[in-house]
């Protein structure tokens, strides 16, 4: 403990805690210490507690138990000492060390209470054993020694802090000490007129009376048990009872000695701590720990082959973050409390409603009657939550997405149940929110694969499992190759070649798009440099896509400069492609990055132009060289005959707009000769699509550059030099 303390204890925190602790407990117990000695003693214990909480992993249990033991050893045994100690530590430790340690603090406080109680009980048992030995020794002493021993026993009997009673073998009470009369509220005379049975609790377990009968029969010399009693005023108390049998000189049972310690307050404190450990402090609902314990109990107590079924509604509030951000966390907390109450009101069939954390809740149906029951419950919840809330002086609408899982208990486990619920909740949100989704086992494999791809992506980048294909960007006039667009693929060791639709979205969600984008940029520039070294001015420029996440990276400009410097590629042969969404989410950061790239001499292109909410006045301020018309604009221009000229007019207008702003216009998705000719007549400068070429490996691009007059370029499955291109854009 000392080694940990040396590295983790903040002296100011320890001193503050120790002084406040001393103020709380001073005078509550008879301790032979002055104020300064008391602070010094508590400082040492405080240092150990703080060090244990800050250790990783935290050592809350051992440190708390040790602190409780040390308090008892120092005679801090007054009735209110431990209560004030536990309340102070439970409140001040999270304030001094951080709310993230609240769970560890609860564990520490519970361990302290347990250590305190255990040590106090051991001391009590030692006293009890001393008393019993005194009785036995007194019986075997001479008359003179017996008289002296009896005097000592009487002194101990009447002065003991625990309750002691003597009874005969018929269960009649013979003698009681003052502590016992105070505990039960009777006078000594009143208790001597009663029997042991009259003080018993009516709900005592049969096992208690079995032990008692065995004691009276002489089969046991003593037993210890925790037992409930009633005081004279009807109040229930809980006591640690030690009942011992005293035999005469012939070994025959003579009378019984009962020693009782009132542990009612300790029980109340433990119950309070247990409640806090298993309930959410904000909503008072059961928390994740209690829910997990209940689910575990369902699966461990259900026999194999049982027909028992379990159901789960896992729900998450839609747009709750916006409430916190716009109206504040106080309003958000009130909303969570109201939602918790509405959920609890819908649990009309004994369902367990728990808060899992944040804005996630779960409703557990322990004995499901089928999917229909869960669907009805989910629809009832959505209706209840749909009623607007009156918060912060306005009506706020609440909606939630619910994942429903209903299945047999046999053959399953809690982790599988929760994984299915989590996947289903994700599906409900993806389908539009404000609705429920029923678990579909066929979707599990797809979602698990999705998560697996997400987790494997960083190491896949390091192992260079990705590769780049290039689709030519062709001049509409002479069909010459002006440039190529770099398109990334993933050669997954188990799933084969994956197109960008399988992993680009995951890369953007996880942030892996930044290292992946840097890798594609470096690979594309190296390949472009090889073409430039071999073909000079006839070499194509390379166009590389940059995701919105990359555009907002402060290092983007420096990364491009570094790659150009390392590869020696002229900046004019690099084109950066961005979507409209990336440019319109935040004007400041994209413009600064684009201005820097433009100063380097890099070309800028807007990809999929026309699919976003384009701000044309904003477009003229951007340092953009190329707009690439989304392929959807040219779909109806693929046929020889066009009956509706609206599409031609739209494309023509976009082309005129681009030319008016001094930009090159490239048409994407060109698939037929008629479409290519029509786009050329409308003024498109460049085209890209299967009509010209599919996405090709670097070597095939080199072959095309070597044979610029070839009648056709390679496509999927076309052999060039023994190679087969199997990837497509």
VOGU-3710 file (C-alpha; in Angstrom, 3 decimals, decimal comma):
1> xxxxxxxxxx> 0,000/0,000/0,000  2,886/2,373/0,813  4,409/1,982/-2,681  1,096/2,827/-4,364  0,578/5,772/-2,013  3,915/7,298/-2,917  2,950/7,621/-6,544  -0,749/8,390/-6,433  -1,655/10,392/-3,291  -2,357/14,114/-3,504
11> xxxxxxxxxx> -1,410/15,521/-0,047  -4,004/18,299/-0,274  -6,825/15,835/-1,004  -5,719/13,540/1,835  -5,378/16,428/4,327  -8,793/17,839/3,395  -10,477/14,441/3,741  -8,768/13,676/7,072  -9,722/17,023/8,678  -13,367/16,735/7,557
21> xxxxxxxxxx> -13,429/13,147/8,784  -12,049/14,180/12,188  -14,735/16,868/12,533  -17,458/14,316/11,733  -16,394/11,616/14,231  -14,849/13,636/17,084  -16,834/12,991/20,236  -18,900/10,134/18,769  -16,681/7,461/20,342  -14,452/7,323/23,386
31> xxxxxxxxxx> -11,001/7,471/21,812  -7,938/8,436/23,859  -6,737/10,978/21,291  -6,527/14,743/21,125  -7,758/16,635/18,048  -4,319/16,733/16,417  -3,692/13,044/17,124  -7,113/12,224/15,678  -6,355/14,123/12,439  -2,948/12,440/12,198
41> xxxxxxxxxx> -4,441/8,967/12,663  -7,184/9,567/10,075  -4,657/11,108/7,635  -2,828/7,785/7,388  -6,063/5,894/6,698  -7,218/8,582/4,209  -3,941/8,308/2,286  -4,390/4,550/1,905  -8,005/4,955/0,735  -7,146/7,627/-1,869
51> xxxxxxxxxx> -4,184/5,593/-3,121  -6,334/2,480/-3,489  -8,994/4,366/-5,481  -6,424/5,884/-7,817  -4,580/2,619/-8,387  -5,402/0,838/-11,624  -7,054/-1,464/-11,124  -8,600/0,086/-8,024  -8,017/-1,746/-4,719  -11,202/-0,455/-3,121
61> xxxxxxxxxx> -12,247/-3,701/-1,456  -9,007/-4,465/0,400  -8,405/-0,831/1,386  -11,984/-0,341/2,632  -11,930/-3,569/4,671  -8,566/-2,592/6,224  -9,873/0,899/7,110  -12,915/-0,565/8,890  -10,661/-2,906/10,866  -8,370/-0,058/11,926
71> xxxxxxxxxx> -11,307/2,067/13,120  -12,494/-0,680/15,451  -8,963/-1,333/16,709  -8,671/2,379/17,599  -11,996/2,139/19,546  -14,103/4,162/17,060  -17,131/2,091/18,076  -19,731/4,727/18,966  -23,231/4,212/17,470  -22,956/7,144/15,037
81> xxxxxxxxxx> -19,218/6,930/14,211  -19,489/4,426/11,368  -22,657/6,049/9,961  -21,009/9,491/9,755  -17,843/7,948/8,326  -19,664/6,114/5,532  -21,820/9,116/4,605  -18,770/11,424/4,499  -16,672/9,064/2,362  -19,550/8,251/0,008
91> xxxxxxxxxx> -20,148/11,980/-0,562  -16,663/13,543/-0,468  -14,476/10,973/-2,258  -16,255/11,403/-5,649  -16,129/15,188/-5,176  -12,388/15,152/-4,406  -11,285/12,435/-6,848  -13,834/12,658/-9,685  -17,325/11,337/-10,415  -15,861/8,584/-12,660
101> xxxxxxxxxx> -14,717/6,830/-9,449  -18,224/6,758/-7,894  -18,657/2,991/-8,468  -15,229/2,317/-6,904  -16,150/4,598/-3,968  -19,383/2,646/-3,401  -17,378/-0,574/-3,383  -14,882/0,943/-0,932  -17,635/2,210/1,412  -19,312/-1,187/1,391
111> xxxxxxxxxx> -16,002/-2,928/2,097  -15,330/-0,488/4,981  -18,724/-1,288/6,509  -18,026/-5,001/6,144  -14,540/-4,700/7,639  -15,881/-2,619/10,519  -18,697/-5,079/11,235  -16,443/-8,144/10,939  -13,812/-6,740/13,302  -16,445/-5,595/15,793
121> xxxxxxxxxx> -18,113/-8,978/15,622  -14,796/-10,785/16,160  -14,119/-8,630/19,199  -17,611/-9,413/20,481  -17,104/-13,111/19,932  -13,820/-12,895/21,827  -15,713/-11,314/24,720  -18,349/-14,011/24,465  -15,735/-16,735/24,530  -14,101/-15,136/27,556
131> xxxxxxxxxx> -17,452/-15,125/29,338  -18,102/-18,759/28,513  -14,674/-19,756/29,741  -15,232/-17,761/32,905  -18,444/-19,717/33,571  -16,720/-23,067/33,063  -13,691/-22,115/35,142  -15,901/-20,769/37,937  -17,678/-24,105/38,235  -14,462/-26,026/38,878
141> xxxxxxxxxx> -12,824/-23,711/41,371  -12,803/-24,151/45,067  -15,497/-22,438/47,096  -13,182/-19,528/47,792  -12,100/-19,293/44,162  -15,711/-19,863/43,088  -16,799/-16,891/45,141  -14,111/-14,684/43,562  -14,844/-15,930/40,070  -18,555/-15,396/40,529
151> xxxxxxxxxx> -17,852/-11,838/41,602  -15,776/-11,252/38,477  -18,452/-12,905/36,342  -21,127/-10,689/37,834  -19,033/-7,620/37,113  -18,528/-8,724/33,532  -22,167/-9,768/33,200  -23,607/-6,442/34,295  -20,992/-4,212/32,661  -20,816/-5,950/29,277
161> xxxxxxxxxx> -21,745/-3,833/26,233  -23,631/-6,721/24,645  -26,886/-8,197/25,892  -26,544/-11,353/27,999  -29,289/-13,577/29,315  -29,317/-16,796/31,349  -32,050/-19,391/30,957  -32,845/-22,794/32,370  -33,237/-25,940/30,329  -37,027/-25,399/30,084
171> xxxxxxxxxx> -36,493/-22,097/28,235  -37,437/-19,828/31,167  -35,379/-16,669/31,485  -33,475/-16,617/34,780  -31,300/-13,489/34,583  -30,576/-10,645/32,155  -28,023/-7,848/32,160  -28,809/-4,128/31,720  -27,646/-4,118/28,087  -30,248/-6,775/27,210
181> xxxxxxxxxx> -33,097/-4,974/28,961  -32,183/-1,769/27,156  -32,070/-3,654/23,846  -35,585/-5,114/24,279  -37,233/-2,274/26,222  -38,361/-4,506/29,111  -37,403/-4,290/32,754  -35,392/-7,167/34,231  -38,455/-8,327/36,165  -40,603/-8,340/33,024
191> xxxxxxxxxx> -38,065/-10,409/31,143  -37,711/-12,939/33,962  -41,450/-13,583/33,675  -41,042/-14,602/30,026  -39,676/-17,582/28,175  -37,322/-17,684/25,229  -40,175/-18,641/22,920  -42,144/-15,501/23,756  -39,325/-13,301/22,420  -38,971/-15,244/19,177
201> xxxxxxxxxx> -39,973/-13,761/15,825  -43,028/-15,481/14,313  -41,303/-15,794/10,957  -38,188/-17,542/12,247  -36,936/-20,231/9,911  -37,484/-23,837/11,073  -33,714/-24,318/11,014  -33,387/-21,908/13,964  -35,602/-24,086/16,159  -33,885/-27,254/15,018
211> xxxxxxxxxx> -30,592/-25,835/16,326  -32,233/-24,723/19,568  -33,786/-28,138/20,211  -30,435/-29,800/19,600  -28,812/-27,419/22,095  -31,412/-28,204/24,774  -30,915/-31,895/24,099  -27,190/-31,497/24,739  -26,223/-32,373/21,153  -24,637/-28,936/20,641
221> xxxxxxxxxx> -22,592/-26,838/23,026  -23,253/-23,582/21,173  -24,355/-22,049/17,895  -24,294/-18,596/16,292  -27,050/-17,194/14,119  -28,495/-13,899/12,939  -32,069/-13,603/14,166  -34,956/-11,132/14,337  -36,758/-10,145/17,552  -39,493/-7,734/18,592
231> xxxxxxxxxx> -38,957/-5,037/21,217  -41,616/-4,260/23,796  -42,823/-1,334/21,648  -43,297/-3,641/18,645  -40,219/-2,440/16,717  -38,300/-5,179/14,942  -34,583/-5,543/15,683  -31,935/-7,799/14,145  -29,342/-9,396/16,420  -26,323/-11,626/16,196
241> xxxxxxxxxx> -27,256/-14,391/18,659  -24,714/-16,717/20,234  -26,379/-19,382/22,374  -24,160/-21,572/24,551  -24,884/-24,566/26,748  -23,337/-24,701/30,239  -22,978/-28,167/31,815  -22,664/-29,105/35,464  -19,765/-30,993/37,004  -21,237/-34,281/35,757
251> xxxxxxxxxx> -21,487/-33,003/32,207  -25,240/-32,685/32,226  -26,844/-29,616/30,564  -27,484/-27,109/33,323  -28,498/-23,800/31,775  -28,087/-21,733/28,630  -26,303/-18,434/28,058  -27,529/-16,126/25,272  -25,386/-13,231/24,055  -26,968/-10,742/21,627
261> xxxxxxxxxx> -25,500/-7,892/19,584  -27,940/-5,436/17,972  -26,956/-5,093/14,270  -30,159/-3,378/13,070  -28,403/-0,158/12,051  -25,716/-2,076/10,214  -28,378/-3,987/8,300  -30,144/-0,763/7,378  -26,873/0,709/6,146  -26,048/-2,412/4,135
271> xxxxxxxxxx> -29,538/-2,396/2,615  -29,106/1,246/1,643  -25,718/0,556/0,068  -27,088/-2,465/-1,792  -29,949/-0,350/-3,111  -27,515/2,286/-4,346  -25,328/-0,379/-5,960  -28,251/-1,826/-7,927  -30,344/1,263/-8,727  -29,820/4,304/-10,909
281> xxxxxxxxxx> -29,506/7,439/-8,774  -31,213/9,712/-11,324  -34,293/7,664/-12,236  -34,391/5,217/-9,257  -34,843/2,408/-11,804  -32,804/-0,785/-11,507  -29,409/-0,278/-13,142  -27,245/-2,328/-15,489  -25,792/-4,390/-12,619  -29,203/-5,518/-11,342
291> xxxxxxxxxx> -30,424/-6,184/-14,880  -27,340/-8,302/-15,642  -27,802/-10,237/-12,396  -31,460/-10,918/-13,225  -30,677/-12,093/-16,759  -27,851/-14,305/-15,487  -30,262/-15,837/-12,961  -32,763/-16,632/-15,734  -30,226/-18,591/-17,751  -28,531/-20,354/-14,831
301> xxxxxxxxxx> -31,760/-21,530/-13,175  -33,538/-22,739/-16,315  -33,177/-26,479/-16,839  -31,957/-27,806/-20,211  -34,885/-28,662/-22,441  -37,174/-26,218/-20,650  -39,809/-24,444/-22,761  -39,268/-21,179/-20,902  -38,814/-18,114/-23,124  -37,355/-14,684/-22,455
311> xxxxxxxxxx> -38,037/-11,357/-24,146  -36,225/-8,043/-24,277  -37,088/-4,544/-25,474  -33,843/-2,580/-25,752  -34,552/1,089/-26,414  -32,551/4,237/-27,031  -33,950/7,775/-27,157  -33,691/9,486/-30,553  -31,869/12,808/-30,638  -31,295/13,004/-26,890
321> xxxxxxxxxx> -27,856/14,570/-27,367  -29,492/17,545/-29,093  -31,641/18,118/-25,988  -28,584/18,146/-23,729  -26,633/20,397/-26,091  -29,428/22,905/-26,682  -31,342/22,997/-23,380  -28,702/21,803/-20,928  -28,111/18,669/-18,896  -30,603/19,691/-16,209
331> xxxxxxxxxx> -33,437/19,547/-18,744  -31,976/16,331/-20,132  -32,034/14,777/-16,657  -35,681/15,769/-16,179  -36,511/14,194/-19,541  -34,786/10,941/-18,513  -36,752/10,892/-15,249  -40,041/11,391/-17,108  -39,148/8,702/-19,646  -38,260/6,315/-16,805
341> xxxxxxxxxx> -41,643/6,933/-15,168  -43,518/6,343/-18,422  -41,619/3,114/-18,999  -42,340/1,932/-15,468  -46,051/2,697/-16,012  -46,051/0,349/-19,015  -44,591/-2,547/-17,017  -48,033/-3,857/-16,114  -47,153/-7,547/-16,264  -44,224/-7,669/-13,848
351> xxxxxxxxxx> -41,581/-6,713/-16,408  -38,237/-5,388/-15,164  -37,496/-1,851/-16,414  -33,846/-0,815/-16,059  -31,666/2,071/-17,144  -28,554/0,769/-18,881  -26,798/4,143/-18,894  -27,085/7,426/-20,795  -30,362/7,393/-22,707  -30,563/3,596/-23,022
361> xxxxxxxxxx> -33,261/1,603/-21,222  -34,305/-2,031/-21,276  -37,523/-3,876/-20,444  -37,047/-7,537/-19,518  -39,880/-10,061/-19,837  -38,687/-13,046/-17,802  -41,385/-15,489/-18,915  -42,362/-14,420/-22,392  -45,576/-15,724/-23,922  -44,327/-15,077/-27,461
371> xxxxxxxxxx> -43,273/-12,404/-29,928  -46,720/-10,795/-29,982  -46,423/-9,921/-26,294  -43,119/-8,116/-26,931  -44,457/-6,282/-29,993  -47,533/-5,126/-28,062  -45,277/-3,916/-25,237  -42,992/-2,037/-27,665  -45,927/-0,333/-29,386  -47,369/0,626/-26,002
381> xxxxxxxxxx> -44,027/2,157/-25,030  -43,778/4,160/-28,260  -47,288/5,533/-27,751  -46,538/6,451/-24,123  -43,300/8,188/-25,051  -45,001/9,976/-27,942  -46,927/12,261/-25,594  -45,060/15,640/-25,567  -43,240/16,681/-22,409  -43,586/20,089/-20,792
391> xxxxxxxxxx> -39,950/20,998/-20,166  -38,099/24,323/-19,990  -41,289/26,214/-20,818  -41,933/24,346/-24,041  -43,333/21,098/-25,362  -40,672/18,553/-26,295  -41,422/15,496/-28,384  -39,796/12,223/-27,353  -39,198/9,288/-29,638  -37,224/6,111/-29,243
401> xxxxxxxxxx> -35,932/3,216/-31,273  -36,556/-0,260/-29,865  -34,814/-3,524/-30,606  -36,998/-6,558/-29,770  -35,535/-9,989/-29,024  -37,700/-12,974/-28,044  -36,261/-16,471/-27,837  -36,068/-19,709/-25,805  -33,889/-19,584/-22,705  -32,517/-23,096/-23,177
411> xxxxxxxxxx> -29,469/-23,192/-25,403  -28,716/-19,482/-25,040  -26,698/-17,229/-22,767  -26,914/-13,599/-21,541  -24,174/-12,254/-23,810  -25,847/-13,716/-26,893  -29,180/-12,185/-25,848  -27,658/-8,719/-25,347  -25,668/-8,892/-28,593  -28,853/-9,702/-30,503
421> xxxxxxxxxx> -30,689/-6,826/-28,762  -27,889/-4,372/-29,544  -27,785/-5,358/-33,222  -31,575/-5,113/-33,481  -31,608/-1,677/-31,841  -29,015/-0,525/-34,360  -31,254/-1,828/-37,157  -34,257/0,079/-35,767  -32,282/3,326/-35,771  -30,954/2,672/-39,260
431> xxxxxxxxxx> -34,519/2,081/-40,514  -35,623/5,577/-39,541  -35,947/5,852/-35,748  -39,153/6,222/-33,753  -39,968/2,570/-34,399  -39,320/-0,966/-33,268  -37,421/-3,706/-35,075  -37,739/-7,429/-34,448  -34,589/-9,481/-34,172  -33,767/-11,220/-37,426
441> xxxxxxxxxx> -31,114/-13,947/-37,000  -30,153/-13,588/-40,664  -28,990/-10,022/-39,961  -26,694/-11,107/-37,144  -24,032/-12,495/-39,431  -24,040/-9,339/-41,544  -23,736/-7,086/-38,485  -21,087/-9,281/-36,900  -19,161/-9,170/-40,180  -19,558/-5,407/-40,195
451> xxxxxxxxxx> -18,165/-5,119/-36,674  -15,366/-7,547/-37,524  -14,403/-5,488/-40,581  -14,413/-2,346/-38,466  -12,114/-3,928/-35,876  -9,785/-5,480/-38,494  -9,334/-2,337/-40,596  -6,428/-0,684/-38,704  -4,263/-3,811/-38,842  -5,328/-4,419/-42,468
461> xxxxxxxxxx> -3,937/-0,995/-43,385  -0,640/-1,866/-41,702  -0,508/-5,233/-43,545  -1,319/-3,460/-46,833  -4,315/-5,671/-47,587  -5,726/-2,733/-49,560  -4,895/-2,049/-53,187  -5,734/0,649/-55,727  -7,371/0,444/-59,163  -7,555/3,348/-61,602
471> xxxxxxxxxx> -10,505/4,324/-63,810  -9,576/6,565/-66,767  -10,941/10,120/-67,070  -11,350/10,569/-70,821  -11,507/13,674/-73,039  -14,940/13,730/-74,696  -13,473/15,189/-77,894  -10,649/12,818/-78,828  -11,182/10,063/-76,221  -7,657/10,535/-74,927
481> xxxxxxxxxx> -6,833/9,653/-71,340  -6,431/12,885/-69,372  -6,348/11,392/-65,927  -7,333/8,463/-63,724  -9,377/8,217/-60,527  -7,832/6,118/-57,741  -10,355/3,598/-56,383  -9,451/1,574/-53,290  -10,280/-2,109/-52,770  -9,731/-4,427/-49,796
491> xxxxxxxxxx> -8,307/-7,889/-50,416  -9,706/-9,459/-47,269  -7,993/-12,771/-46,379  -11,341/-14,486/-45,721  -13,983/-12,541/-47,656  -11,992/-11,908/-50,838  -11,985/-8,586/-52,679  -14,332/-6,032/-51,087  -15,582/-2,923/-52,855  -15,621/0,473/-51,130
501> xxxxxxxxxx> -19,319/0,122/-50,288  -18,380/-2,574/-47,761  -15,820/-0,611/-45,788  -15,615/3,127/-46,587  -18,614/3,939/-44,390  -17,094/1,924/-41,537  -13,775/3,692/-42,014  -15,498/7,082/-41,712  -17,387/6,008/-38,578  -14,297/4,693/-36,795
511> xxxxxxxxxx> -11,803/7,306/-37,992  -9,782/4,697/-39,929  -10,526/6,756/-43,056  -7,658/9,103/-42,089  -4,793/6,526/-42,205  -6,493/4,702/-45,098  -6,860/7,925/-47,076  -3,208/8,788/-46,466  -2,170/5,328/-47,681  -4,259/5,669/-50,893
521> xxxxxxxxxx> -2,839/9,148/-51,529  0,739/7,929/-51,162  0,169/4,834/-53,338  -1,598/6,803/-56,083  1,138/9,471/-56,173  3,854/6,827/-56,405  2,092/5,161/-59,348  1,481/8,528/-61,036  5,179/9,337/-60,652  6,084/6,080/-62,444
531> xxxxxxxxxx> 3,826/7,037/-65,378  5,311/10,524/-65,421  8,864/9,133/-65,481  7,966/6,902/-68,453  5,555/9,046/-70,474  6,428/12,606/-69,477  3,815/15,192/-70,457  1,562/12,445/-71,838  1,208/10,947/-68,362  -2,276/11,290/-66,801
541> xxxxxxxxxx> -3,008/13,160/-63,604  -4,303/11,065/-60,702  -7,501/11,987/-58,857  -7,770/10,915/-55,196  -10,968/11,061/-53,111  -10,787/12,827/-49,745  -13,526/12,086/-47,181  -15,126/14,840/-45,033  -13,288/13,531/-41,965  -9,934/13,916/-43,770
551> xxxxxxxxxx> -10,758/17,441/-44,936  -11,154/18,540/-41,330  -7,853/16,990/-40,250  -5,322/19,772/-39,447  -2,551/17,647/-40,969  -4,165/17,233/-44,434  -2,169/19,976/-46,146  1,085/18,845/-44,525  0,372/15,224/-45,521  -0,147/16,190/-49,184
561> xxxxxxxxxx> 3,033/18,286/-49,169  4,969/15,388/-47,639  3,678/12,839/-50,189  4,437/15,142/-53,133  7,932/15,757/-51,758  8,609/12,056/-51,174  7,329/10,913/-54,588  8,532/13,912/-56,599  5,158/14,091/-58,393  4,444/17,534/-59,886
571> xxxxxxxxxx> 1,472/19,037/-57,984  -0,410/19,690/-61,276  -0,658/15,892/-61,735  -2,587/15,450/-58,484  -6,326/16,140/-58,233  -8,237/16,002/-54,944  -11,918/15,009/-55,138  -14,396/16,121/-52,475  -18,152/15,765/-52,125  -20,520/18,712/-51,818
581> xxxxxxxxxx> -21,381/17,564/-48,303  -17,756/17,856/-47,236  -17,599/21,429/-48,511  -20,858/22,689/-47,024  -20,748/21,246/-43,490  -18,341/23,923/-42,241  -17,139/26,744/-44,429  -14,041/27,699/-42,440  -12,020/24,494/-42,214  -12,577/23,240/-45,819
591> xxxxxxxxxx> -11,822/26,617/-47,400  -8,567/26,976/-45,488  -7,445/23,494/-46,523  -8,509/24,008/-50,159  -6,721/27,355/-50,383  -3,564/25,685/-49,138  -3,851/22,854/-51,682  -4,544/25,332/-54,463  -1,411/27,279/-53,570  0,578/24,047/-53,936
601> xxxxxxxxxx> -0,740/23,697/-57,501  -3,040/20,740/-56,766  -6,313/20,530/-58,752  -9,619/20,474/-56,816  -12,727/18,623/-58,037  -16,270/18,385/-56,616  -17,455/14,769/-56,890  -21,118/13,695/-57,415  -22,054/17,303/-58,143  -25,793/17,996/-58,031
611> xxxxxxxxxx> -26,708/15,360/-55,435  -26,345/17,641/-52,421  -28,022/20,870/-51,411  -25,774/23,012/-53,568  -25,396/26,656/-52,706  -24,508/28,176/-56,078  -23,449/31,511/-54,596  -21,079/29,600/-52,326  -19,755/27,560/-55,256  -18,290/30,604/-56,994
621> xxxxxxxxxx> -16,140/31,370/-53,922  -14,561/27,915/-53,786  -11,103/27,281/-55,289  -12,483/24,488/-57,483  -11,155/23,430/-60,906  -13,530/20,591/-61,853  -17,125/19,616/-61,208  -18,024/15,957/-61,777  -21,696/15,555/-62,645  -23,326/12,695/-60,790
631> xxxxxxxxxx> -24,161/9,723/-63,015  -27,865/10,021/-62,224  -28,104/13,096/-64,514  -27,052/11,093/-67,552  -29,077/7,919/-66,961  -31,899/8,926/-69,354  -29,406/9,979/-72,025  -28,128/6,444/-72,609  -30,673/5,493/-75,324  -30,450/6,497/-78,973
641> xxxxxxxxxx> -33,774/8,294/-78,829  -34,656/10,735/-76,063  -38,316/11,671/-75,862  -37,988/13,945/-72,791  -35,580/16,835/-73,225  -35,764/17,918/-69,567  -32,717/15,821/-68,654  -30,725/17,325/-71,503  -31,657/20,805/-70,353  -30,626/20,061/-66,769
651> xxxxxxxxxx> -27,242/18,689/-67,850  -26,763/21,564/-70,286  -27,521/24,087/-67,527  -25,032/22,480/-65,152  -22,384/22,400/-67,889  -22,974/26,073/-68,689  -22,763/26,905/-64,978  -19,427/25,116/-64,636  -17,984/26,778/-67,729  -19,228/30,199/-66,579
661> xxxxxxxxxx> -17,236/29,693/-63,383  -14,164/28,660/-65,368  -14,367/25,004/-64,368  -13,872/21,763/-66,279  -17,011/19,594/-66,397  -16,684/15,797/-66,162  -19,641/13,416/-66,606  -19,684/10,294/-64,428  -21,388/6,992/-65,210  -21,006/7,077/-69,014
671> xxxxxxxxxx> -22,059/3,606/-70,209  -23,143/3,863/-73,876  -21,840/5,465/-77,045  -25,080/7,403/-77,543  -24,816/8,778/-74,022  -21,192/9,794/-74,583  -22,040/11,599/-77,839  -25,006/13,429/-76,303  -22,901/14,568/-73,311  -20,170/15,741/-75,689
681> xxxxxxxxxx> -22,695/17,848/-77,628  -23,937/19,334/-74,351  -20,395/20,561/-73,686  -18,975/18,052/-71,177  -15,184/18,196/-71,268  -14,414/14,807/-69,744  -16,193/11,514/-69,158  -15,768/8,523/-66,891  -17,514/5,186/-66,999  -17,680/1,678/-68,394
691> xxxxxxxxxx> -18,149/2,938/-71,919  -14,499/4,018/-71,855  -12,916/1,594/-69,368  -13,432/-0,166/-66,067  -11,184/0,393/-63,049  -7,778/-1,047/-64,002  -4,594/-2,084/-62,223  -1,558/0,169/-62,550  0,043/-2,144/-65,129  -3,033/-2,005/-67,394
701> xxxxxxxxxx> -2,991/1,808/-67,297  0,633/1,624/-68,443  -0,387/-0,688/-71,298  -3,095/1,759/-72,380  -0,596/4,635/-72,350  1,760/2,585/-74,490  -1,053/1,855/-77,002  -3,037/5,109/-77,166  -4,435/4,207/-80,615  -5,865/0,816/-79,531
711> xxxxxxxxxx> -9,445/0,315/-80,686  -10,624/-0,576/-77,170  -9,342/-0,467/-73,640  -9,460/-3,451/-71,305  -12,547/-4,106/-69,242  -13,598/-6,744/-66,733  -12,262/-10,132/-67,823  -10,303/-8,724/-70,816  -6,822/-10,288/-70,932  -3,816/-7,980/-71,349
721> xxxxxxxxx> -0,441/-9,602/-71,089  -1,938/-12,643/-69,369  -3,652/-10,581/-66,604  -7,346/-10,563/-65,845  -9,027/-7,574/-64,233  -11,719/-8,747/-61,845  -12,414/-5,572/-59,829  -14,880/-2,927/-60,876  -15,515/0,652/-59,843
//
